[in-house]
Amino acid sequence: MKRSMGLAVAAVGILAACAPMPKREALVVGESLCAPGRFDVYFLENQARLTEPAAMVLHAAAEKAKDCDVRKVRVVGLADATGTPEANLNLSQRRAQTVVAALTQAGLPAPIFEMNAAGDAGATTAAGNDEPLRRRAEVIYEAYPR
């Protein structure tokens, strides 16, 4: 009885070894990276030039998006309350343009972009304190699996 059970287990093992291996794609199942989302790109005070970490984030985002159906990318430039409202609006526009230029250069098609600039609107707390985390551009994207 034990011997016939051992032979049966061995036979199943041999037959399983002969079965074709499924493709790697069939074995690796996970959430698609192609989904709507958002991220922030931070800038130095009074700057619209990308820092090295910001450039790396934008490059990685563009690489990730190359395998997706990207339908829209909205970039909103923001500024803190340092300076005049006109200067802050101009700065936030330049920040949005910098992000769009970097994403376009990395391979995302330009027609999918929508650019906005908020300037320093909402850049102070109710107590009148400056919000330095407003030194950024928000990137909101619609991406779906192909």
C-alpha positions as CSV (number, residue, x, y, z in Angstrom):
1,M,0.0,0.0,0.0
2,K,2.8,2.4,1.0
3,R,4.7,1.4,-2.2
4,S,1.7,2.0,-4.5
5,M,1.1,5.4,-2.8
6,G,4.8,6.4,-3.3
7,L,4.6,5.3,-7.0
8,A,1.4,7.4,-7.5
9,V,3.1,10.5,-6.0
10,A,6.2,9.9,-8.2
11,A,4.0,9.6,-11.3
12,V,2.2,12.8,-10.5
13,G,5.5,14.6,-10.0
14,I,6.9,13.3,-13.3
15,L,3.7,14.3,-15.2
16,A,3.8,17.8,-13.6
17,A,7.4,18.2,-14.7
18,C,6.4,17.5,-18.3
19,A,3.6,20.1,-18.3
20,P,4.4,23.4,-20.1
21,M,5.4,26.3,-17.9
22,P,3.0,29.2,-17.9
23,K,4.4,32.5,-19.2
24,R,5.8,34.9,-16.6
25,E,3.0,37.4,-17.2
26,A,0.5,34.7,-16.2
27,L,2.4,34.1,-12.9
28,V,2.9,37.7,-12.0
29,V,-0.4,39.3,-11.2
30,G,-0.8,42.6,-9.5
31,E,-2.4,45.9,-9.6
32,S,-1.9,47.8,-12.9
33,L,0.4,50.8,-12.7
34,C,-1.8,52.4,-15.2
35,A,-4.4,54.1,-13.1
36,P,-5.4,57.7,-12.4
37,G,-3.3,59.5,-9.7
38,R,-1.4,62.5,-8.7
39,F,2.0,63.6,-7.4
40,D,3.8,66.8,-6.4
41,V,7.0,68.3,-7.8
42,Y,8.7,70.6,-5.3
43,F,10.8,73.6,-6.1
44,L,13.2,75.8,-4.2
45,E,12.0,79.2,-3.0
46,N,11.5,81.6,-5.9
47,Q,12.7,79.0,-8.4
48,A,11.1,77.4,-11.4
49,R,14.1,75.2,-12.2
50,L,13.8,71.5,-11.4
51,T,16.0,70.1,-8.7
52,E,17.7,66.8,-9.4
53,P,15.2,64.8,-7.3
54,A,12.3,66.5,-9.1
55,A,13.8,65.7,-12.5
56,M,14.2,62.0,-11.4
57,V,10.5,61.9,-10.3
58,L,9.3,63.3,-13.6
59,H,11.5,60.9,-15.6
60,A,10.2,57.9,-13.6
61,A,6.6,59.0,-14.1
62,A,7.1,59.4,-17.8
63,E,8.7,56.0,-18.1
64,K,5.9,54.4,-16.1
65,A,3.3,56.1,-18.3
66,K,4.8,54.8,-21.6
67,D,3.0,51.5,-21.3
68,C,-0.3,53.2,-20.4
69,D,-3.1,54.9,-22.2
70,V,-2.5,58.4,-20.9
71,R,-5.6,60.5,-21.6
72,K,-4.9,63.7,-19.7
73,V,-2.3,65.3,-17.5
74,R,-3.2,68.4,-15.5
75,V,-0.3,70.4,-14.1
76,V,-1.1,73.2,-11.6
77,G,1.8,75.5,-10.6
78,L,1.7,76.9,-7.1
79,A,3.7,79.5,-5.2
80,D,4.0,80.6,-1.6
81,A,3.1,84.1,-0.4
82,T,6.6,85.5,-0.6
83,G,6.6,88.3,-3.1
84,T,3.8,90.2,-4.9
85,P,0.7,88.3,-6.2
86,E,1.8,89.1,-9.8
87,A,5.2,87.7,-9.3
88,N,3.8,84.6,-7.6
89,L,1.4,84.0,-10.5
90,N,4.2,84.3,-12.9
91,L,6.3,81.9,-10.9
92,S,3.6,79.4,-10.6
93,Q,3.0,79.6,-14.4
94,R,6.8,79.0,-15.0
95,R,6.7,76.0,-12.6
96,A,3.8,74.4,-14.5
97,Q,5.6,75.1,-17.8
98,T,8.8,73.5,-16.5
99,V,7.0,70.3,-15.4
100,V,5.1,70.0,-18.8
101,A,8.4,70.6,-20.7
102,A,10.2,67.9,-18.7
103,L,7.3,65.4,-19.1
104,T,7.1,66.2,-22.9
105,Q,10.9,65.8,-23.3
106,A,10.7,62.4,-21.5
107,G,8.1,61.2,-24.0
108,L,4.6,62.1,-23.0
109,P,2.6,63.6,-25.9
110,A,2.0,67.4,-25.5
111,P,-1.6,67.5,-26.6
112,I,-2.7,65.7,-23.4
113,F,-1.5,68.5,-21.1
114,E,-3.7,71.0,-19.3
115,M,-1.7,73.8,-17.5
116,N,-3.0,76.0,-14.7
117,A,-1.3,78.5,-12.3
118,A,-2.7,79.3,-8.9
119,G,-0.1,81.9,-7.9
120,D,-0.2,82.5,-4.1
121,A,-4.0,82.1,-3.7
122,G,-4.4,80.0,-0.5
123,A,-0.7,80.3,0.3
124,T,-1.2,81.6,3.9
125,T,-3.0,80.0,6.8
126,A,-5.9,81.7,8.6
127,A,-3.3,83.0,11.1
128,G,-1.4,84.7,8.2
129,N,1.5,82.2,8.2
130,D,3.3,81.4,5.0
131,E,2.8,77.8,3.6
132,P,6.2,76.9,2.2
133,L,4.9,73.5,0.9
134,R,3.1,75.6,-1.8
135,R,6.5,75.8,-3.7
136,R,5.4,73.0,-6.0
137,A,3.5,71.9,-9.1
138,E,0.7,69.4,-8.7
139,V,0.5,66.7,-11.5
140,I,-2.9,65.0,-11.8
141,Y,-3.1,62.3,-14.5
142,E,-5.6,60.0,-16.1
143,A,-3.9,56.8,-17.2
144,Y,-5.4,53.4,-18.0
145,P,-4.2,50.0,-19.1
146,R,-4.0,49.6,-22.9
